[in-house]
């Protein structure tokens, strides 16, 4: 443990030095739909702040410990709107040991509703996760046009304006990080007002090829690709996404030169670099949390459910995570190998997700019903083959990941999937990772996991059987390699690559 701690401390020191060099050049502005904290109005009328969920907050936490940053985010709740009205400008957020100043973008509720609930979710999200049942959906009718014109475009313009206002009054324009599918148009407005600003846009979710993007009307998909290329760097999770983006630009944008070898998109004298930065986890922080009293408490309480073989999955309860096929594969495993009865248990930790969307509600209902069916088919008074924890309880999920023998991560498609990195890092039993080829994490970790095609039910059954019967030495070899890969390319590594590339852009400008 001491050597691991020393390893992480040295990484932190190097990262701190890089942050300080970066700050000496320019300030840092981050823009994303969701901010680092959520504000709620208490019954007595006071405002309370709670750390927001999501990987981006975790990713930027190490940065804000070393350098101050300004975060531009949408005012989503009534508490957000009230704070924005009362403060009239950026407010320091109440997160310990972090210097983050939050500026809210406030638009009319009807505008935000069109932006978020009609265009971003589900339209863009479903396109980028290949989730539309295209013979039936989507239907791009008048409400979608209105959501584009009076929602997506307006909110992106408001974000660009807020970033420009935050950058004003400084001798040198700041480094600007734009995040995800909510803000594809924002870089263009920022570039027009701040031609020298180093801008990086990072997309956290997959990028489809041009045929699937063609679900969107031509002018929408063209404007998305055109305006995101106003950034200096357009970045993704995987090289696969980079290739798809370059082909899309070639297909949709007239007058551009796409260099597939150099990974650039050029128009006139402007060149956009296209690259990938696989997002990761705060390895040092998670290792500390995994041995905390809170996690130990849940590990003890879950121990009564463990069997000789414990299969674990941790997911948001949404269709792209492919939970139903995972349960069906387990059903087939129990049917084919009766000798596993009572020796194996499946613990599924599922976080409720987007319950306001009917497709998500139906999916959650179906997976809970399937779990009940499996228990009724094979279980008895002494053994229930599957236990579903349908709640948001991160400490409990980490506790389970510490003792899995098999971790099943089989999404239909994922930008990255951080569970595939969290599990191997904290696991203490040399557990086997079963990983979908369509998870972004597969590019980094696939060599040491058991790979599955997410739609291949038979292949998943065989992978489960192989993981259960894998020799001890082979399990140890794979688990050690997975743990090393995650430690070496943790969240500080993710940020360092982006910082260095943005600093290179800055130096070329001056």
Secondary structure, DSSP 8 states (H G I E B T S, - for coil): -HHHHHHHHHHHHHHHHHHHHHHHH--EEEE-SS-SEEEEE-TTS-EEEEE--SHHHHHHHHHHHHS-EEEEEE--SHHHHHHHHHH-S-EE---TT--EEEEEE---HHHHHIIIIIIIIIIIHHHHTT---TTT-----HHHHHHIIIIIHHHHHHHHHHHHHHHTT-SS--EEEEESGGGTTHHHHHHHH-TT--EEEE--S----HHHHTTS-HHHHHHHHHHHTTSSEEEESSHHHHHHHHHHHHHH-TT-EEETTTTEEEETTEEEEEEE------HHHHHHHHTSHHHHHHHHHHGGG--SEEEEEEEESSGGG-HHHHHHHHHHHHHH-GGGTTTEEEEEEEE---TTSHHHHHHHHHHHHHHHHHHHHH--SS--SEEEEES--HHHHHHHHHS-SEEEE--S-BS--THHHHHHHH-SS--EEEEETTBTTHHHHGGGSEEE-TT-HHHHHHHHHHHHH--HHHHHHHHHHHHHHHHHT-HHHHHHHHHHHHHHHHHHH-
